[in-house]
């Protein structure tokens, strides 16, 4: 699939707030992800030079092409933000269902306002030559398939591709992604269509142009290359990347979050997670890994 001039040869890592930081993106890219996307970045924070926003936008050396996801609702803010970005592709979040995002008119709220959604894409295109993509959902309210109108609007405004999560915003992450409705949307989509939601491998079937993988990658970043990776090897590789980019407190907290996924179903996994929950630094985490691995393989 092409996004502008960039060829995407494998599955795409879905942007996930609190998870897809620079360390995890570098890890997934190393395991074959065709494209990685940052966590959501506020256009208001970017325009006003917020330090936390700047940290979210750090790009790993292997993120080629690089993609930053923005959220907001004011086209003029997007234009000013776009001029500041140092990346290859700009993605606009029009699907986040969380109340703190939606109440401000951001994220999935834009499904209700396709005209504004189109204006955002058009304004970014006028401010930069970077390709613009959009991530959204089937609709806002249950069985109100607003995505079709939004897709038409952003496509006419110059969007290079659209990713659609197969749930409605009101569902959040409950229920199941509706692959049949995604396929119906894709058949009539005038731009490349990326399927998202409950997908666990990188197989692409028509009429989709590509797949975007989220929660399945949390359990196994190697999903992008189709290999089986030892969870202890994976955990150590992840810790090394966390230590490269972040302080000890953040690194340990991320280990706690990810190890729930990495060691689900692994013998001794519960004890390992308990030990990591008590860890004060990454040295403690490494010690817990060594102890758990010895119990499994000896």
N, C-alpha and C positions, 0 to 999 in steps of 0.2 A: 504494500500500500504506500502511496505517496501522500505526504502532508507538505504541500508546497513542493519544494525541490528535494525534500528529505525522504528517503526510502526507509520504511519501517519493515524489517524483515522477520520480526517475531512478535510474540504477545507483548502487550503494554501493561506496565504496572499501574494500577489505579492509584490516584492520590488519596491518601487516608490521613486525616488529621490525627496527630499524635503518634503516627507510625512511620510514615514515609519521609523520615528525615534524611539528611545527606548520607549517613552511614548505611542505612537500610537500602537506599537507592543504589549506592555504589555496589553493595552486596548483590542485589538483584541484577544489576547490569552485568556484573562479573559472571553470573549464572545464565546469561543469555537474554535478558529482557531487551526487546527491541526499542522501547522508549520508556523512560521513567519520568514521572511528573511530581513536582514538589507538592508539599502540603499547601492548603489554601493560603494565599497572601492577600491581605486587605489592601485595596487600592488607596484607601484613606491613609493607612499606616505607611504605605510606600511613598505617597506624595509628601507626607509630613516627616519623612526620615526616621521612622520608628526603629529603634535598635533591634527589637525582637523580630520585626519584619525583615530586616537585612539578614539576620541569621537564617531565617527560613529560605532565603533565596540563594544560599551558597550552593555551588554546583561542583559535583565530583569530577575528577579528571577523566573518567570514562563515560560520562554522560554526554554522548555525542549521537544524535542531536540532544540538546538540552531543552527542557520545557518547564515553564513556571506557570502555575495556576493562580489566577486572580479571582477575587470576589468583590462585589459591590453592586451599585445600581445606578450611579451617576455617570453617564457617558463622558463628561468632561474630566472626571477623575481618572477614568480608564485611559484617556488620551494622554494625560500628564504622566500617569504611571508607565505607560508603554514606552515613552521616551527615555525613561530611566533604566529600563531592563537590559541586562546583558545575558541574553539567552537566544536560542534559535527559534523556538515556537512559543506562542502565548496561548494558554488555555483559559477559558472563562467558565467558572462554576455557575451553572444555572440549575443545579439539582440538589444541593445540600438541603436536607429536610429539617435540620435541627432548629428548634424554636428561636434560639438567640440569633440565628442567622436570618431566618425567614421574617421575623418581626421587624427587621430593618429594611425589608424589601429586597434582600439579597438572596443568593442561592435559588432554591426552588420557587421562591415568590415570583421570579421572572417568568415562570411558565404561564402565569396568569397575565403577563404583559409582553406578548411576543413583539409588539412594535418597539418597546424599549430594548428588548433583547437584540433586535436587529440594529437598533441605533448604537448600542454598545460595540457590536462587531464592526459596524461601519466607521465609527469614530476611531477605533484602534487601527483599522486599515488605513485611515487617512493620516495617522500619526507615525506609522512605521511600515516597513516592507516585510515584516515577519509574518509568516502564516498564523492565522488565528483559528483555534478549534474551540468547540463548546462541549461541555459535559452536562447532561440533563437527565430527566426521568420520564417515564411514560406519560405522566400527567401530575397534577397536584392532588385533586380529590380522587377517591377511588372510582375507577371506570370513567373518568373524564379525561380522555386521551388528548391532552393539550399539547403533547410533544410534536404532533404533526404540524400544527400551525407555527410553533416556535422554530422547528427545523426549516420550514419554508422561509420564514423571515430571516434567519441568520444565514441561510444559504444564499439568498438574494443579496445579502449585505456583504458577502465575500468570505464567509467561513470556509476553511479548507477541509474540515471534517467535523463530524459530530459523534460523540459517544453517548449512548443511552443506557441507563440502568433500568432493568426490567421490573421495577416496582414503582408504585405511585409515592409521591412525597408523604402522604398521610400514613403510609405503611411503615415509613422509616426503614428498618431492616428486618421486619417481621414478614411472615408468609414466604412465598417463593417468587423468584424472578420469572416473569412470563416470557419465555423464549419465543412463543408463537406471535405474540404482539410485537416483539422486537423484529421478527422476520417480516411481518407485515409492513412495519414502518420502513425497514431497510429496502424493501422492493420498490418503494416510491420515493426514496431519498435521492436527491440530485447530486449529493456529495458523498465521499467515502463515509461509511457507517460502521462504527465500532460498537460491538455488543458487550454489555457489562452486566454482572449480577449472577452469582452462584455458578460461575464458570471455573472449572478446575484444571483445564489444560489449554494449550495454545492452538488446538485444532480450529481451523477456520473453514466454516461451511457457507456456501452461498445461501442467502444474498449478502452476508456480512463481508466487510472488507478486512476486518481485524477483530481480535478479542482483547478485552481489558480485564485483567485478573486482580482481585483485591484480597479478600480474606483467605483464599487458597494459598496465596503467596506468603501470608503471615506464618502459615504452618510449614511451608516448604518453598523458600526462594528459588530452589532449583527446578521448580515447575516449568520455568521458561526454557530449560534445556532438556527436560524429560529424563534427567538422571536421578538416581537415588543417592542421596548424600547422608552420611552419618550425622546424626543430630549433634553429637559432641564436637565433631569437626566444624559443623555449621555454627554452633554457639561460640566456639573460640574465634572463628574468623569474624563473627559479628562484634564480639567484644573488642577485638583489636581495632576495628574501624571506629567503634564508639569512642575508644580512648584517644584515637587520632584527632577526633573533631570536638569532643565534649569533655566536661569535667567529670569527676568521679561520681558525684551525686546523680547527675542525669544518666550517666552510663549504667549505673546499678539499677535505677528505676526502669530503664528500657529493657534490661535483662529480665527483670521481674515480669514485664508485660509480654515479652516475646517467648520466654521459656515456657509459659503456659501452652503456647502453640507448638513449639519445637519438641517438647517432651510429652505431649499427650499420647497416652498409650504405651510409653516406654517404661520398661520395668525399672522401678525406683524413681520414676519421674516425680511423684508426689513429694518424696523426701527431698529430692533435689530442689524443687520449687520452694519447699519450706526453708531449706538452708539459705537459698538466695534471698528469700524475703527477710532473713535476719542479717544478711551481708551488709557490711558498712562500707566496703570498697570493692573494686574489681579484683583485687588479690583474693578476697574472701570468695568471690564468685568462681574464680579459677580453682580454688581449693575444693569447693563444692562439686565442681565438674569432675575433678580428678577422683574424688571419693565415689561419686555416682558411677563413673565409667569403670572404675576398678570393680565395683560390685556387680556390674552387668557382664563384664568380659572375663573376670577371673573366677 
